[in-house]
Amino acid sequence: MPLSSTATQDVSILKIYTGPCILMGAFIVWLTWVSAGVHPPADAKSLLSPMGGLFSLIVVVWVLMVVVRNGSIIFGHISLDYFADYHAKNLTNDLIERPARVFNNLMQVPQYFYIICILMILFENVDALQLTLAWAFVVLRTVHCIIYLALNWVPYRFASWALSCITLCILWYRFFDQMVLVF
């Protein structure tokens, strides 16, 4: 259920964000628990699997975007003129543009995931925790996409986005922290 101005008048923000905040807190506790202790080294090439997983998600959303946009034109839900400037008076359903917004989102933050994975592979600086964090990032981005495409419920969409960004920051921090120890 999308968050609208009337929904915020009926329900306080605190109530709306209680569930997402509990999930975020639980995830942060899990991150803390998983991060504790010493982590055995992992094969650097093992990072190719989460990178491939994220790329697969991008391809699925990309194909969905193309199918939804072209299907909307073919079935008369929107005119071809809409795609000239992306303004239409008759666009009553945002489902037509959601896959494009999700695809655009996947062209932003995940790029930093690819960069850190490539750096970890090049420097052969990978341990079991970094591999777990890489997979957690991919899962969180997948959850974000599903929430955005299916429900577009902003508090949960934000929670999955924020947790993926936190996970990515931890990946970067651990890489730099371990590189300082190497040099």
Secondary structure, 3 states (H helix, E strand, C coil): CCCCHHHHHHCCHHHHHHHHHHHHHHHHHHHHHHHCCCCCECCHHHHHHHHHHHHHHHHHHHHHHHHHHHHHHHCCCCCCCHHHHCCCCCCCCHHHCHHHHHHHHCCCCHHHHHHHHHHHHHCCCCEHHHHHHHHHHHHHHHHHHHHHHHHCCHHHHHHHHHHHHHHHHHHHHHHHHHHHHHC
